[in-house]
């Protein structure tokens, strides 16, 4: 993509306003947290004290709106502590420009590295920088520093208290995540009716797994509806794929295919009903025809072989899904074959223990050490944002506009570790700021509101921001800009100076952020081959774990298969995120062409799907070992490191050993059994990957031609 195209895309993305689900009660609670601290301090204290507390309540409220499965009070308390510390240090250093600039640079560097821990940690750290910059204009005595730091921390504590005292839709985020996962499974089942090899996006299942991680306190109070359906959804997915697949499932045409379509449609209806029950806490409503479809036909089973076993397994799992949410079921009865899938499955319904905050400290430190290198995007982002903030602070202080902190504050608020978000947020920030300050400034100019009216308008703008922040960053920026105008009106700042300085310095900060990424980038594009190699490695390890279970059923370890699947999902998500970011980057040298990229992605998706089909038919522990499966697993395991390195080095992939192992296996047993047929599909995917990435001008895209 050229620079002109990248800039156009950034402008379009930044100014886009999307429809989003509004949460009025949550927004009202966040705005109330600001009003609770501003009102009493404005009445009993001073405008400066009210403004200080408002900054803390605003930042804490904003952090609690970020996506995190941890309890929201924890985020508010973390923001309160961080804001208090940064405010106190900023006050102490504010009297000396050199000392403050040094502190600001070091603090920003550390805050930039916080993105290594996660996006929520990065956002919380960013808020501390913004508040530190605001403290430049306020009193600098030690007593004043303690007072204002305490007031800012109190704002965060109030937000945390409101979350505890006024819970709105308890467990709502977890309910939605689990319901989304089941709805995604239902959509997958419907698509499989018409496309037996339809792809599946595992992100909803990954989100549901994250939501299922609980603190010990949460584990004691978790509703029963959230205890089991996630594990059932994980086990249903490979069964759905195995029924629909024309190689290891139902026949491509005829009565078997019709029966498979009926079962998939019924599965979609059940999963949708369970998802609605979980999301709304209401009974499961199943139409009678759905229940009838899930019974064995009066004339006897229609499906044969592996497809029949998959059908019985699906019926049992759907029964588990309905029973596990502990809600009434209307117009249904226990499905046939229920006992087949019930044995030994309750252990998987236990929750995943979320580590406590103290136990997260070593994890965070390891993440920081891992990203503290020059080649890391997070490390380069930390250096980039610290330099930009320092330059913005120096320029803002030197310009005769007042409010010089707005330039570096804009930079730190829009900068992210990747190009696309930084540029789109920069455009959105400037456009929203212009709209917000013009509207708020015009209102102040014509009405001349008093202190209390300014406070009320500030709280109203903040409530609108909490309500509409999901619609787009430009809308949120407009609300924040108006909030700042009214907030400074409480302190007696002139609206004309506010408008002029705010617009000019916001533009300066945004331009500095964009220029920094252009001059000192951390492109994702050159690392696409590394991401692809990681995806191949994890997908291959998943296949090895499944085939090892066929090779030695007595020693099979479901945990190993499960962990390998999770690693493959994480690598696939990392690849998709990297490929999406690379599309917005103005980098001509991709390291891999778009044609090869699409072909390789199709091949690796097929590889994962072939392994998924085999996972649906893992043998019992007393089954006969398969020497062919064990030999193929060993050959694939030995070939993976060299293949991953070949992708990085743009060399040819060599699958000679796995191909020889499969040929010997087929010669010995023939093309019978799910494992042999699934491995044949897997080998075809590996050959397609080798062909797609073959050295040359573009390679061939056999996968694309097939579709």
JOWONOR-V609608 format. One record per pair of residues at least 4 apart in sequence whose C-alpha atoms are under 6 Angstrom apart, sorted by the first residue. I is the first residue (numbers start at 1). GAP is how many residues later the second one is. D is the distance in Angstrom with one decimal. If there is no record, write none. Layout:
I,GAP,D  I,GAP,D
//
This chain:
1,585,4.7  2,584,4.9  3,583,5.0  6,578,5.8  6,580,5.9  9,4,6.0  10,4,5.9  10,413,5.7  10,414,4.4  11,413,5.9  11,416,6.0  13,411,5.8  14,410,4.1  14,411,5.7  14,413,5.7  14,414,4.6  15,413,5.6  17,454,5.4  17,455,5.1  18,453,4.7  19,452,5.7  20,450,5.8  20,451,5.5  24,4,6.0  27,436,5.6  27,439,4.9  27,440,5.1  28,4,6.0  30,31,5.5  31,428,5.9  31,431,6.0  31,432,4.8  32,4,6.0  33,126,5.3  34,20,5.7  34,23,5.2  35,4,5.7  38,4,5.9  38,12,4.8  38,16,5.9  40,4,5.8  41,4,4.7  41,9,5.1  42,4,5.5  42,5,5.6  42,8,5.4  47,443,6.0  47,444,5.4  52,100,5.6  53,98,4.9  53,99,4.5  53,102,5.2  54,4,5.9  56,96,4.2  56,97,6.0  56,99,4.6  56,100,5.5  57,4,6.0  57,98,3.9  57,99,5.0  60,16,4.9  60,19,5.5  60,96,4.9  64,8,5.5  64,11,6.0  69,142,5.6  73,87,4.4  76,80,5.5  76,84,5.2  79,4,5.8  80,73,4.3  80,76,4.4  83,4,5.8  83,45,5.1  84,65,4.6  84,69,5.1  86,4,5.9  86,42,6.0  86,46,5.7  87,45,5.2  87,62,5.2  88,57,5.2  88,61,5.3  90,4,5.7  90,42,5.4  91,49,5.1  91,54,5.2  93,6,5.8  93,7,4.8  94,6,5.4  94,42,5.3  97,4,5.9  100,4,5.9  103,4,6.0  104,4,5.9  105,281,5.2  108,4,6.0  108,278,5.1  109,273,4.9  109,277,5.2  111,14,4.9  112,270,4.0  113,269,5.5  114,7,5.8  114,8,4.9  115,4,5.6  115,7,4.3  116,251,5.8  116,252,5.9  117,247,5.6  117,250,5.9  130,279,5.4  133,272,5.6  139,5,6.0  141,4,6.0  145,4,5.9  146,4,5.9  162,4,5.5  163,4,5.5  174,37,5.3  175,104,5.3  176,4,5.9  176,103,5.8  177,31,5.0  178,30,5.1  179,96,4.3  179,100,5.8  181,23,4.7  181,24,5.2  182,89,5.7  182,93,5.7  183,89,5.5  186,82,4.0  186,85,5.4  189,75,5.3  189,79,5.6  190,75,5.9  191,4,5.9  192,4,4.7  192,6,5.8  193,68,5.0  196,48,5.0  196,49,5.2  213,139,4.6  213,140,5.5  213,141,4.9  214,4,5.6  214,5,5.8  214,139,5.2  214,140,4.7  215,139,4.9  218,4,5.8  225,100,3.9  225,101,5.9  227,122,6.0  228,96,5.4  228,121,4.7  229,92,5.3  238,374,5.5  238,375,5.8  238,378,5.1  239,71,5.8  239,377,5.4  241,4,6.0  242,7,5.3  242,371,5.2  243,6,4.6  243,7,5.9  243,64,5.4  244,5,5.8  245,4,4.9  246,4,5.7  246,5,5.5  246,6,5.1  248,426,5.9  249,58,4.5  250,6,5.6  250,7,5.6  250,57,5.5  251,5,5.8  251,6,5.7  252,5,6.0  253,4,5.3  256,47,5.4  266,24,5.1  273,11,5.7  273,12,6.0  274,10,5.9  277,4,5.2  277,5,4.7  277,6,5.7  277,7,5.5  283,44,5.3  283,45,4.8  283,46,5.8  284,45,4.8  285,45,5.4  295,41,5.9  303,4,5.8  303,5,4.8  304,4,4.9  316,21,5.7  316,22,4.4  316,25,5.3  320,4,5.8  355,4,5.8  368,4,5.9  371,5,5.6  371,8,5.8  372,7,5.4  373,6,5.9  377,4,6.0  377,145,5.5  378,39,5.9  380,4,6.0  381,4,5.9  381,36,5.2  388,4,5.9  389,4,6.0  389,19,4.7  392,4,5.8  392,15,5.4  392,16,4.6  393,4,6.0  393,15,5.5  396,8,3.9  397,7,5.0  401,100,5.5  406,4,5.9  406,99,5.7  407,98,4.7  407,99,5.4  407,101,5.9  407,102,4.2  408,101,5.7  410,96,5.8  410,99,5.2  411,98,4.8  411,99,5.6  411,102,5.3  414,8,5.6  414,11,5.3  414,12,5.5  415,7,4.8  416,6,5.3  420,164,5.9  421,4,5.7  425,4,5.8  426,84,5.1  428,4,5.8  428,45,6.0  428,46,4.3  429,4,5.9  429,45,5.8  429,48,5.5  432,4,6.0  432,42,4.6  432,45,4.7  432,46,4.0  433,4,6.0  433,44,5.8  433,45,5.1  433,48,5.2  435,43,5.8  436,42,4.1  436,45,5.0  436,46,4.7  437,4,5.4  437,44,5.6  437,45,5.4  437,62,5.6  438,4,5.8  440,42,5.1  441,54,5.7  443,4,5.9  444,4,5.1  449,4,5.6  451,39,5.0  454,32,5.1  454,36,6.0  458,25,4.7  458,28,5.2  458,29,5.9  461,18,5.4  461,22,5.4  464,4,5.9  465,4,5.4  465,11,5.2  465,14,5.3  469,7,5.0  473,4,6.0  483,4,6.0  484,4,6.0  488,5,5.4  489,4,5.2  497,4,5.9  498,4,5.7  501,4,5.8  502,4,5.8  511,4,6.0  516,4,5.7  517,4,4.7  524,58,5.7  525,57,4.9  525,65,5.3  526,64,5.6  526,65,5.5  529,119,5.5  530,118,5.9  531,44,5.3  533,111,4.7  535,4,6.0  535,36,4.9  535,37,5.8  536,4,5.9  538,29,6.0  538,30,4.7  539,29,5.1  542,22,4.7  542,23,5.6  543,68,5.4  544,4,5.9  544,89,4.9  545,16,5.3  547,82,5.5  547,86,5.7  548,82,5.6  549,4,5.0  549,7,4.6  550,76,5.9  551,74,5.1  551,75,4.4  551,76,5.7  551,78,4.9  551,79,4.3  552,73,5.0  553,68,4.7  554,67,4.4  593,4,6.0  596,4,5.9  596,96,5.5  599,93,5.6  599,102,5.3  600,89,5.3  600,92,5.8  603,82,5.1  603,85,5.8  603,86,5.3  606,79,5.9  607,75,5.2  607,78,5.3  610,68,5.5  610,71,5.9  610,72,5.4  614,61,6.0  614,64,5.9  628,37,4.7  632,26,5.7  632,29,5.2  635,22,5.7  635,23,5.1  636,22,5.5  643,10,5.4  646,4,5.8  646,5,4.7  652,42,5.4  653,37,5.2  666,4,4.6  666,5,5.9  674,4,5.7  675,4,5.9  688,4,5.9  690,4,5.8  692,7,5.3  692,8,5.3  692,9,5.6  694,5,5.5
//
